[in-house]
Every structure is written in structure tokens, then in C-alpha cells.
Amino acid sequence: MRARLLIIVLGLLALTGCSSVGGGTSGEAAANEADATFSLRMIPHHHQTIDIAKVAMEKSKDQFVIDVADKIATAESGEIEQMATYLRSWNIQVPGNDANTTHKMAGMMTAKDVETLKSAQGKQFDELFLATLSRHLRSGVDMAKDAQAKGVHVGSKALAGKIIVSQSEVIDQIAAKQKS
């Protein structure tokens, strides 16, 4: 998946004949490879988070777990739309929600991880969901920090900053819950 992503981004860069993915508007910097890579990787990452959040909302009886799952799924749905808009404006195809492909990406849960989570019950499910979600969100924070450091697109960098803050807050809430 990573090689395919790099080929897509590099191909688009070659077609435009420059080092940016697309021109900015109103003086906004054009997007670069880091901006495009961020959206291309974060969209499937968010889809996976939403998928496991839906499982939690169906299976859990713990109100904290349900609330965290609902909060993160709602936030990430909107972020997917924002990133998809950026990609379309840069003439880059928006990635779908193909679990077979995304399980192989760095920072993603494997198919086995997802099945283990789905088969867990009760308190074991809640504990596993929170631990899994925390790890998953940390990888998202890392991707967002990389986008902020290497990207140039104002909107993409702002979204990365928002993801860093919001996902770090959820990670902290989960850590506090796990200690109680």
C-alpha cells in the first residue's frame, strides 16, 4: 500500500511538472507530497477507527466506552470529508474503505486484531477496545505530527493540528479510565 501510495503521489507530481500537488488559492501554499500522503493514509486510518467504534457502540455496556466511541467516530467522519475535499482539489483519488488493503498499512490494526476485538465480550471487550483504540490513535497522532512538520498546505496542517489535540485528549481520557 505504501509503495502504491508513493507511486500515485509521485505520478501526480510528475504530471504537474512541479514539486507541489496542487495550487493554493488566495495565496495559500500549494500542497506537497507530505500533505497528500497525510490525507491518503489518514482517511483509511479514520475508516478503521470508525469501524471499531461502531463495534464498541453495539457491544459495550460501559457508558465511557460508548461515549468515547461515539465521539471519535463523529469527529473522524467529518475529518474524512475534509481530507477527501483536499484530495479532490489536488486531483488525487480519494481512498476507499477496503479493509484488506488498510490492514497492511503502518499504524493500522491487522485483520487478526480486529477479529480478536470483535470476539471479546463484556469487560474484556471494553478493556481491549480502549487499549486498541489508544494505540491506534497514537499512530494517528504520529501521522499528524509528521504532516505538520513536512506539509505546506495551510488547511491540511491545521487539520493535522486539530487531530493531534483531539486524539491526544482521547488518549489521556482512556489512560485515566484505565488507571481507575
C-alpha atoms as one frame of an Amber mdcrd trajectory, in Angstrom:
protein
   0.000   0.000   0.000   2.766   2.457   0.876   4.577   1.835  -2.397   1.314
   2.233  -4.304   0.595   5.471  -2.477   4.057   6.824  -3.236   3.698   5.900
  -6.916   0.343   7.708  -7.107   1.690  10.852  -5.454   4.905  10.874  -7.479
   2.971  10.287 -10.682   0.754  13.248  -9.941   3.784  15.381  -9.175   5.350
  14.371 -12.482   2.156  15.219 -14.358   2.038  18.686 -12.863   5.740  19.190
 -13.550   6.462  20.563 -10.117   7.057  19.569  -6.528   3.584  20.511  -5.377
   0.385  18.540  -5.723  -1.912  21.445  -6.431  -2.030  25.179  -6.420  -3.342
  27.058  -3.465  -5.966  29.743  -3.571  -5.783  33.231  -2.140  -2.055  32.993
  -1.560  -2.355  29.612   0.157   0.668  27.398  -0.365   0.227  24.519  -2.758
   0.099  21.091  -1.233   3.180  18.930  -1.296   3.747  15.189  -1.107   3.541
  15.213   2.710   0.104  16.847   2.580  -1.209  14.340   0.051   0.329  11.388
   1.879  -1.237  12.550   5.134  -4.757  12.527   3.682  -4.194   9.322   1.719
  -3.071   7.490   4.861  -5.303   9.190   7.431  -8.564   8.527   5.588  -8.184
   4.709   5.787  -6.877   5.091   9.359 -10.023   7.026  10.267 -12.245   4.489
   8.491 -10.747   1.751  10.647 -11.291   3.796  13.816 -14.929   4.345  12.859
 -15.370   0.628  12.122 -14.125  -0.437  15.558 -16.040   2.404  17.228 -19.257
   1.035  15.713 -18.441  -2.368  17.191 -17.942  -0.735  20.593 -21.229   1.161
  20.389 -23.033  -2.117  19.634 -21.262  -4.413  22.112 -20.295  -2.349  25.129
 -22.444  -1.684  28.153 -19.857   0.733  29.614 -21.060   4.314  29.093 -17.473
   5.659  28.946 -16.604   3.253  26.123 -19.797   4.095  24.249 -19.233   7.843
  24.646 -15.591   7.658  23.518 -16.520   5.514  20.524 -19.315   7.872  19.506
 -17.165  10.993  19.967 -14.262   9.675  17.926 -16.467   8.260  15.154 -18.337
  11.550  14.787 -15.163  13.652  14.712 -13.376  11.380  12.271 -16.309  11.224
   9.847 -16.098  14.986   9.417 -12.308  14.872   9.087 -12.587  12.253   6.337
 -14.826  14.615   4.378 -12.364  17.474   4.829  -9.401  15.377   3.657 -11.416
  13.991   0.737 -12.168  17.561  -0.339  -8.453  18.387  -0.266  -7.569  15.299
  -2.289 -10.210  16.033  -4.918  -8.960  19.617  -5.193  -5.469  18.211  -5.835
  -6.874  15.780  -8.442  -5.982  12.760  -6.330  -8.368   9.828  -5.989  -9.878
   9.513  -2.527  -9.081   6.124  -0.950 -11.964   3.807  -0.240 -12.644   1.732
   2.824 -11.007  -1.537   1.745 -10.113  -3.369   4.953  -7.932  -5.915   3.132
  -5.657  -3.135   1.913  -5.674  -0.963   5.008  -4.807  -3.744   7.453  -1.355
  -3.799   5.837  -0.618  -0.079   6.298   1.687   1.098   9.084  -0.233   2.110
  12.188  -3.264   0.023  11.310  -4.845  -2.859  13.149  -4.341  -6.208  11.485
  -7.307  -8.345  10.449  -6.466 -10.612  13.396  -6.530  -7.631  15.789  -9.982
  -6.662  14.553 -11.308 -10.223  14.828  -9.882 -10.572  18.353 -11.626  -7.369
  19.348 -14.922  -8.442  17.780 -14.851 -11.798  19.552 -14.195 -10.325  23.006
 -17.120  -9.933  25.383 -18.064  -7.829  28.404 -15.334  -6.205  30.458 -12.658
  -7.958  28.378 -14.057  -6.264  25.268 -14.108  -2.846  26.946 -10.512  -3.157
  28.147  -9.297  -4.460  24.794 -11.183  -1.770  22.877  -9.718   1.033  24.984
  -6.166  -0.349  24.728  -6.530  -0.924  20.986  -8.087   2.483  20.359  -5.365
   4.206  22.362  -2.592   2.546  20.307  -4.441   3.282  17.088  -4.930   6.939
  17.961  -1.245   7.285  18.879  -0.308   6.210  15.357  -2.748   8.822  14.027
  -1.123  11.490  16.193   2.271  10.465  14.815   0.985  10.790  11.228  -0.460
  14.211  12.025   2.791  15.409  13.608   4.655  14.302  10.502   2.190  16.215
   8.307   2.635  19.340  10.400   6.417  19.087  10.179   6.645  18.321   6.448
   3.454  19.677   4.907   2.872  23.117   3.427  -0.901  23.251   2.826  -2.465
  25.541   5.424  -5.745  23.626   5.696  -4.073  20.231   5.875  -1.636  21.422
   8.545  -4.483  22.953  10.558  -6.414  19.688  10.370  -3.312  17.788  11.471
  -3.044  20.119  14.473  -6.700  19.545  15.335  -6.194  15.769  15.125  -3.145
  15.952  17.394  -5.105  17.851  20.053  -8.356  15.882  19.865  -6.794  12.431
  19.678  -4.294  13.236  22.447  -7.245  14.259  24.640  -8.975  10.921  23.990
  -5.730   9.031  24.686  -5.428  10.893  28.007  -9.071  10.137  28.888  -8.513
   6.458  28.157  -5.334   6.415  30.286  -7.229   7.989  33.189 -10.050   5.450
  32.841  -7.569   2.561  32.727  -5.974   3.762  35.996  -9.314   3.939  37.827
